[in-house]
Amino acid sequence: MKDQPEEITRDTLLRGRVKLLQPRRGFRSSLDPVLLAGFIAPPFGSFFDIGCGTGALSFLLLARDSAACGVGVEIQPRLAALAEQGRLENGFADRFRVVTADVRVRDLIAARGFDLVATNPPFRPVGTGVLPPLSEKALANHEVSLALSEWLDVAALALRPDGRLATIFPFDRAEELQAALWARGFWVSRFRPVAARAGATPHRILLEAGRRASQTVTESLLVVHADSGYAEEVRRMLGEEP
């Protein structure tokens, strides 16, 4: 890692059990990977993290399930390098591998047979909103290099027949996401809306899908904020509550 100390921050999750190295300026992880990791039920088995960034989602999964192992793919070299450093500092060297590559390269994932594909993908369509001035943020948040149809194709190829796909996505694109899943032979098994506060319109969905036919279980609304800060369930996901 060539970055000078002032160019990165060292943050922690789960009361220090997970270390996260992030650029001080540029892409920084949001709460979304925390919510997704808290939504997915263990065991995770072997997992594949599409667009792992600096490793937040993968590290949380590895911390929650000591038997899990995974591969994270990240197209941006600086973020992948920080994920690699975090992999070593968290003690996940023998359970997690970081690959710096375009995840759409099929040779990367052919016949992998993962138990779980977990992803906090870029989900703002190009042409909506304003692209961040730093290309790192633009690639991480907007569908500049990885659109919905593309990461779903990757997930379909990476998963074993009875594997699970889990993601967090904008609530206002829920129907688009479910239609794209259906077109690829996936059934939505779990669906949970997320709202910033009680009474607010949901802004995210947490979703799990697989290839086995199933009824969709719509879970209760996850409320992120309470008057005192984060709501109790979110504090538990962050490791701030027993």
N, C-alpha and C positions, 0 to 999 in steps of 0.2 A: 504494500500500500504506500503510495507516494504522497498521499494527502498530508498536508501539515495539520497538526492537532486542531488549530483554530478553524479548519475547514469542515470538520465533522463534529457531531455531538454524540455522546454516549448516553443513551436512554435505557430505561429498564421497564419491564412488565412483570406481572405476577410476583410482586414484592421482591424484585431483583433476581428471580429465577431465570429470566430471559434478558439478555443484553441485546441492544439494537443500536448499531452504528448507522448514522444518517448524515447526509449532507446538511451543513448549516443553512446553505442556500441551495435551492433546487427542489427536487422531489423529497417530500417527507411523508411518512406513513400517517394515514388518518385512523379513525376509530374503526373503520370498516373491517379490517382483518381480525380485530379483536372480537367483533360481533359474529363474524363468520366462524371463527375458531370455537366460540362458545356455543354456536348453533349445531355444529357437527357432532354427532354422538360417537364416542370411541367404542371399540378399537378402530384405528385408522389403517392398520396394515401397511402396505406400501402405497405411498401417495405421490402425486405429480402436481406441482404448483406451477400453473401457467402465469408467467409474468411475476416472478417472486419478489421483485424489487430488492430491498435490502434484507428481506428474509422474515419479516414480522409474522406472517401467517404460518409459514413452515415452522419457525421456531416455537410458536405457541402450540402447534399440533405435537411436535416432538416433546415438549415439556409436559403436555397433558397425557401422553401415552408413551411410556418408556420402551414399549416394544415396537413402536412405529419407526419406519424409515422412509426416506423420500428423496425426490429429485426436484430441484427448482430450476426453472429456465428463465433467464432474464436477458433481453436484447441490449440493454444499456450497460456498457462496460463498467462505468463507475459504480452503479448500483450493484452489479454482480460482484465486483471486487469487495464492496462493503458486506455483502451477504456472505462471501467466502471468509472474510475476516471474522464476521459474527459466528459463522459455523464453527470455527476453531475456538473462539473465546467462550462459546457456550458449551463446549465439550461434545459437539454433535458430529465430530469428524468421521466417525465410523458408521453414522446413521443417516447422513444427509450429504448430497452432492449438488453443487452449484454448476450449472452449465451456462456459459455466455454464448447465446445463439438466438436466432430467429426461430421461435417455436413452430412456425409453419413449415420448417424443413422436415419433411416426412421421415427421412432416414433417422432422425433423432428419436422418434417415438414408435416406429413400426414394431409391432408385436411385443410391446412392453408389458401389457397385462397388469396395469395398476389396479389396486383395490379401490382407490379413491382419487378423483381429480378434484382439487380444490383451487378456486381462483377468485381473486378480487381484480377483475379485468378492467382495462380502460373501457368506459361505458358512455362517454359523451360523444355523440356522432359529430363528425367533422361538418362544420357549417352551422353548428348550434353554439351559442355563446361566443366568447372570445378566447382564442388560444393563448395560454400563458406565454410570456416572453421567453422564458427558459425552455428550450426544446425538451429537456428532461421531464419537466412537468407535462408538457403537451403530449409526449409519447405515453406517459404513465396514465393520464386521465382521459385523453381523447382517442378516438378510434383512428389514429393516424396510421399506425402500422399493424393493427390487429382489431378487426371488426368482429361483431357478434357472430356472424356466420363462420368466420375463420377459427375463432377459439373453440366454438362448438364442434367443428370438424376435427380439430386436434383432440378434444376430449373424447369424442366418439372413437377415434383411432387408439387412444392411449388406454382406455378402460378395458378391463376384462369383462366378459358377458354379464356377470352378476355384480359388477362394480357400481360405485356411487359417484355422482357428480354433484358438487355443492358450490354455490356461488352467492355473492351479494350483488344486487343490481338495482337500478333506479325503479321505483314503484311505477312510474308512468310508462315504463317499457315492459311491464310484466307480461302483457298479452303478446307482445312481439317475441319475447324470450320463450314463452311457453309454446307458441306456434312453431318456432325454430326447433325446439326440443322435440316436439311431436313429429316434425318432418324427418327427424333423424332417428326415430324409433324409441325416444325416451318418454317415460311417464313421470310426471311430477308426483313425488310421494309426500313431500312436506313443503309447506309454504308458510312463511311468517312475515307479516308486514312490520315495518319499523318506522316509528315517528319520533321527532325530536322531543315533543312534549305531549302529555295527555291532552286529547282534544284536537291535536294538530293533524293535518293530512299526512298520511304516510309518505316518506320520501325514499325509502329503500325496501327491498324484499330480500329475505333469506330463503333460499330454495334448494331442495335436494331432489334429485331425479335418478332414475335407473331404467334399465331396459325391461324389467319385469312389470307386467300390468299391475296396477295398484290404484286404489282410491287415494285422492289427494287429501291429506290431513292439513287443514288450515289452523295454524296455531294462534294463540292469543297475541295481540299487539305487543311488540317490544317497545317500551318507552325509554328513551335514552336519558333524558334529563328530568330531574325533580328540582324542587325549590332549593335544596341544599347542594346541588351539583349533579353528579351522575345518579341515576336511579339505582336502587339496591341491586337489581339483577345485573346491571352493567358493571357495578363495582365488583360483583363476584367474578364476572368475566375478566376483569382487570386484575383480580387477585387481591382486591382491597377489602373483601369481606370473607369470612370463613366459608 
